[in-house]
Amino acid sequence: IDANYANLSKTHRRIADFFKKNYDQAVFMTAAKLADKLSTSESTVVRFATAIGFSGYPQMQQNLRESIKTILTTRQKIATQLEPETFEGSLHQSFNRDLNDVRSTLDHLDVSTIHEIASGIQQSKHVYLLGMRSSKILVDYLDFYLSFLHKNVVSFHHGVADHFDQIINLEPGDLVIVVSFPRYAAITLDLAKIIKAQGNPVYAITDSPEAPINEYADKSIFATYSIDSFIDSHVAPMTLINALITAVAYDNLAEADKKFQRLEEIWDRHHVYI
């Protein structure tokens, strides 16, 4: 917008000013809704998008959504006027957002990298898991299931020892899986940088090749992450983690089968499940 501002028409400058001052609203507005907001035509809004270098309004909006991921606060998300405006519509929108994210993740699934990461997990002495804030939920989920398939899975945890103190336990042959989704936690990147410098392999589970964690990752896999909600929806990332866990199991299926048979016997003996 800044690069093209001097060459814009008066109406297009008004649209540009709105985007710069109200990005938290504009990111979710259709061309028609933006036109209505600024008392102009939808075609004028579309032409504005092409005037600043995009193929059309959808491309501009997608670019804005990608750029805004790290700075849009929870308060801004919940205060933004989202479409649709009905209660029922918002529920359908939530389901559809997650379904679309899962489909997009599947469409762009990097099977070979998942297999490489699964093999790396099987060959490692210890698997350390790192993730902060809402990404810690995904770490706990991965920890629960991966512990059935690998005898040495360790999560970086909150406790008496600082996260930086826990890094000293890393040894040659250990790897670290870092889960990092917007809004990206700064401490996650700080720790990943140190771990990378120590020489331990770092595998990332994140949302895009542009995510900051990729600077320190040896391998990365991606799950689509929508931002048009105040909830950090991790449905698609969880499906990707499910795929990774499945890949780890299939990398040594006979051993995984034996472990689960023993687990079932223990669970049955101690009445773990009704």
C-alpha positions as CSV (number, residue, x, y, z in Angstrom):
1,I,0.0,0.0,0.0
2,D,2.8,2.4,0.9
3,A,4.7,1.7,-2.3
4,N,1.7,2.5,-4.5
5,Y,0.0,5.2,-2.4
6,A,1.2,8.2,-4.4
7,N,-0.3,6.8,-7.6
8,L,-3.7,5.9,-6.1
9,S,-6.9,7.7,-6.9
10,K,-8.7,9.6,-4.2
11,T,-11.2,6.8,-3.6
12,H,-8.5,4.2,-3.6
13,R,-6.5,6.2,-1.0
14,R,-9.6,6.2,1.2
15,I,-9.6,2.4,1.0
16,A,-5.9,2.3,1.6
17,D,-6.3,4.4,4.7
18,F,-9.0,2.2,6.1
19,F,-6.8,-0.9,5.6
20,K,-3.8,0.7,7.4
21,K,-5.9,2.0,10.3
22,N,-8.4,-0.9,10.7
23,Y,-6.5,-4.1,9.6
24,D,-8.1,-6.1,12.4
25,Q,-11.5,-5.4,10.8
26,A,-10.5,-5.4,7.1
27,V,-8.9,-8.9,7.3
28,F,-12.3,-10.5,7.7
29,M,-14.4,-8.2,5.4
30,T,-15.6,-9.3,2.0
31,A,-15.2,-6.8,-0.9
32,A,-19.0,-6.1,-0.8
33,K,-18.9,-5.4,2.9
34,L,-15.9,-3.2,2.7
35,A,-17.5,-1.3,-0.2
36,D,-20.7,-0.8,1.9
37,K,-18.6,0.4,4.9
38,L,-16.8,3.0,2.8
39,S,-19.9,4.0,0.7
40,T,-18.3,2.9,-2.6
41,S,-18.8,0.1,-5.1
42,E,-17.5,-3.4,-4.9
43,S,-15.8,-3.1,-8.2
44,T,-13.8,-0.1,-6.9
45,V,-12.6,-2.2,-4.0
46,V,-11.6,-5.0,-6.4
47,R,-9.8,-2.5,-8.6
48,F,-7.9,-1.2,-5.5
49,A,-6.5,-4.7,-5.0
50,T,-5.2,-4.8,-8.5
51,A,-3.9,-1.2,-8.2
52,I,-1.5,-2.3,-5.4
53,G,-0.3,-5.4,-7.3
54,F,-2.6,-8.2,-6.5
55,S,-4.5,-10.4,-9.0
56,G,-7.7,-9.6,-7.2
57,Y,-9.4,-9.0,-3.8
58,P,-9.2,-12.7,-2.7
59,Q,-5.4,-12.7,-3.1
60,M,-5.0,-9.5,-1.3
61,Q,-7.2,-10.7,1.6
62,Q,-5.3,-13.9,1.8
63,N,-2.0,-12.0,1.9
64,L,-3.3,-9.8,4.7
65,R,-4.5,-12.8,6.7
66,E,-1.0,-14.5,6.4
67,S,0.8,-11.3,7.3
68,I,-1.5,-10.6,10.3
69,K,-1.2,-14.0,12.0
70,T,1.5,-13.0,14.5
71,I,0.1,-9.6,15.5
72,L,-3.6,-10.1,15.7
73,T,-4.4,-10.3,19.4
74,T,-7.1,-12.4,21.0
75,R,-9.0,-9.2,22.0
76,Q,-8.9,-8.0,18.5
77,K,-10.2,-11.4,17.2
78,I,-13.1,-11.5,19.5
79,A,-14.0,-7.8,18.9
80,T,-13.9,-8.1,15.1
81,Q,-17.2,-8.1,13.3
82,L,-17.2,-11.6,11.8
83,E,-19.6,-12.9,9.2
84,P,-22.1,-14.5,9.6
85,E,-23.6,-12.5,12.4
86,T,-26.1,-15.1,13.7
87,F,-25.4,-17.5,16.5
88,E,-26.3,-20.6,14.4
89,G,-24.2,-19.2,11.5
90,S,-21.2,-18.7,13.8
91,L,-21.4,-22.4,14.8
92,H,-21.5,-23.5,11.1
93,Q,-18.7,-21.2,10.4
94,S,-16.6,-22.8,13.1
95,F,-17.2,-26.3,11.8
96,N,-16.5,-25.3,8.2
97,R,-13.3,-23.5,9.1
98,D,-11.9,-26.6,10.8
99,L,-13.1,-28.9,7.9
100,N,-11.4,-26.6,5.4
101,D,-8.2,-26.5,7.4
102,V,-8.1,-30.3,7.5
103,R,-8.7,-30.6,3.8
104,S,-6.0,-28.1,3.1
105,T,-3.6,-29.9,5.3
106,L,-4.3,-33.2,3.6
107,D,-4.0,-31.6,0.1
108,H,-0.5,-30.3,1.0
109,L,0.7,-33.2,3.0
110,D,4.4,-33.9,2.7
111,V,4.4,-37.7,3.1
112,S,8.1,-38.2,2.6
113,T,9.0,-35.7,5.3
114,I,6.6,-37.3,7.7
115,H,8.3,-40.6,7.0
116,E,11.7,-39.1,7.6
117,I,10.6,-37.6,10.9
118,A,9.0,-40.9,12.0
119,S,12.2,-42.7,11.2
120,G,14.3,-40.1,13.1
121,I,12.0,-40.5,16.1
122,Q,12.5,-44.3,16.1
123,Q,16.3,-44.0,15.9
124,S,16.7,-41.3,18.6
125,K,17.7,-42.1,22.2
126,H,15.3,-39.5,23.6
127,V,12.6,-37.5,22.0
128,Y,12.1,-34.1,23.6
129,L,8.8,-32.1,22.9
130,L,8.7,-28.4,23.1
131,G,5.7,-26.0,22.7
132,M,4.3,-23.1,24.7
133,R,0.9,-21.4,25.2
134,S,-1.8,-23.0,23.2
135,S,0.7,-25.1,21.3
136,K,1.4,-26.9,24.6
137,I,-1.9,-28.6,24.2
138,L,-0.6,-30.3,21.1
139,V,2.6,-31.2,22.8
140,D,0.7,-33.0,25.6
141,Y,-1.4,-34.9,23.0
142,L,1.7,-35.9,21.1
143,D,3.4,-36.9,24.4
144,F,0.5,-39.1,25.4
145,Y,0.5,-41.3,22.2
146,L,4.2,-41.2,21.3
147,S,5.1,-42.5,24.8
148,F,3.4,-45.8,23.8
149,L,5.7,-46.1,20.8
150,H,9.0,-44.7,22.2
151,K,10.4,-45.5,25.6
152,N,12.1,-42.1,26.1
153,V,9.7,-39.2,25.4
154,V,10.2,-36.1,27.5
155,S,8.3,-32.8,27.4
156,F,9.8,-29.5,28.4
157,H,7.7,-28.6,31.4
158,H,6.9,-25.8,33.7
159,G,8.2,-26.4,37.2
160,V,11.1,-25.6,39.5
161,A,13.6,-25.8,36.7
162,D,13.5,-23.2,34.0
163,H,13.1,-24.3,30.4
164,F,16.6,-23.1,29.7
165,D,17.9,-25.3,32.6
166,Q,16.3,-28.4,31.1
167,I,18.3,-28.1,27.9
168,I,21.4,-29.3,29.7
169,N,19.8,-32.8,29.7
170,L,20.0,-33.1,25.9
171,E,22.7,-35.5,24.7
172,P,24.0,-36.6,21.3
173,G,21.4,-38.9,19.7
174,D,18.5,-36.9,21.2
175,L,16.1,-35.0,19.0
176,V,13.6,-32.2,19.7
177,I,10.2,-31.8,18.2
178,V,9.0,-28.2,18.4
179,V,5.3,-27.3,18.0
180,S,4.8,-23.7,17.1
181,F,1.6,-22.1,15.9
182,P,0.4,-18.4,15.9
183,R,0.7,-16.5,18.0
184,Y,4.3,-17.7,18.1
185,A,5.7,-17.8,21.6
186,A,9.0,-16.0,21.8
187,I,10.5,-18.4,24.3
188,T,9.9,-21.3,21.9
189,L,12.2,-19.7,19.3
190,D,14.8,-18.8,21.9
191,L,15.0,-22.4,23.1
192,A,15.0,-23.8,19.5
193,K,17.9,-21.5,18.7
194,I,20.0,-22.8,21.6
195,I,19.1,-26.4,20.8
196,K,20.0,-26.0,17.2
197,A,23.4,-24.5,18.2
198,Q,24.1,-27.5,20.4
199,G,23.8,-29.8,17.4
200,N,20.6,-31.7,18.3
201,P,18.2,-32.3,15.4
202,V,15.1,-30.0,15.5
203,Y,11.8,-31.1,13.8
204,A,9.1,-28.5,13.6
205,I,5.3,-28.9,13.4
206,T,4.0,-25.5,12.4
207,D,1.6,-23.7,10.1
208,S,3.6,-22.6,7.1
209,P,7.1,-22.4,5.5
210,E,7.2,-18.7,6.6
211,A,6.8,-19.6,10.3
212,P,9.8,-18.3,12.3
213,I,10.6,-21.7,13.8
214,N,11.7,-23.0,10.4
215,E,14.9,-21.0,10.8
216,Y,16.1,-23.5,13.4
217,A,14.4,-26.6,12.1
218,D,16.1,-29.4,10.2
219,K,12.7,-30.7,8.9
220,S,9.2,-29.2,9.1
221,I,5.7,-30.4,8.5
222,F,2.8,-28.0,8.1
223,A,-0.9,-27.9,9.2
224,T,-3.2,-25.2,7.9
225,Y,-4.2,-22.7,10.6
226,S,-7.1,-20.3,10.3
227,I,-7.1,-17.0,12.2
228,D,-10.7,-15.9,11.8
229,S,-11.7,-16.8,15.3
230,F,-10.6,-15.8,18.8
231,I,-10.1,-19.5,19.5
232,D,-6.7,-21.0,18.5
233,S,-8.2,-23.9,16.6
234,H,-5.8,-26.8,16.5
235,V,-8.1,-29.3,14.7
236,A,-5.9,-29.5,11.6
237,P,-2.6,-29.6,13.6
238,M,-4.0,-32.5,15.6
239,T,-4.8,-34.4,12.4
240,L,-1.2,-33.9,11.3
241,I,0.0,-35.2,14.7
242,N,-2.2,-38.2,14.3
243,A,-0.6,-38.9,10.9
244,L,2.8,-38.6,12.4
245,I,2.0,-41.0,15.3
246,T,0.6,-43.4,12.8
247,A,3.8,-43.2,10.7
248,V,5.9,-43.9,13.8
249,A,3.8,-47.0,14.6
250,Y,4.0,-48.3,11.0
251,D,7.7,-47.7,10.9
252,N,8.0,-50.6,13.3
253,L,4.5,-52.2,13.2
254,A,5.4,-55.5,14.8
255,E,6.9,-53.9,17.9
256,A,4.1,-51.4,18.2
257,D,1.6,-54.3,18.1
258,K,3.4,-56.1,20.9
259,K,3.4,-52.9,23.1
260,F,-0.3,-52.4,22.6
261,Q,-1.1,-56.0,23.4
262,R,0.9,-55.7,26.7
263,L,-0.9,-52.4,27.4
264,E,-4.3,-53.9,26.9
265,E,-3.4,-56.7,29.3
266,I,-2.3,-54.2,31.9
267,W,-5.4,-52.0,31.4
268,D,-7.7,-55.0,31.7
269,R,-6.0,-56.3,34.8
270,H,-6.2,-53.0,36.6
271,H,-9.7,-52.1,35.3
272,V,-8.4,-48.9,33.7
273,Y,-11.4,-48.7,31.4
274,I,-15.1,-49.5,32.1
